[in-house]
């Protein structure tokens, strides 16, 4: 399970409009912005693992 064990801090630059969207969604879900981004990444990685064989035709799979 992702979330336990050693952690690594990363820094990313986001366009302001994207950051504002993430901030709004994080507030609506009562999460910090960092926690919301971690959750989005977990959901995406789970989706990717389940749909990797459909990667060519699935617009949600980023290569």
DAPE-V131759 format. One record per run of one state. SS is the DSSP state (H for helix, E for strand, - for the rest). FROM is the first residue (numbers start at 0). TO is the last residue. If there is no record, write none. Layout:
<<SS	FROM	TO> <SS	FROM	TO>>
This chain:
<<-	0	14> <H	15	27> <-	28	31> <H	32	53> <-	54	62>>
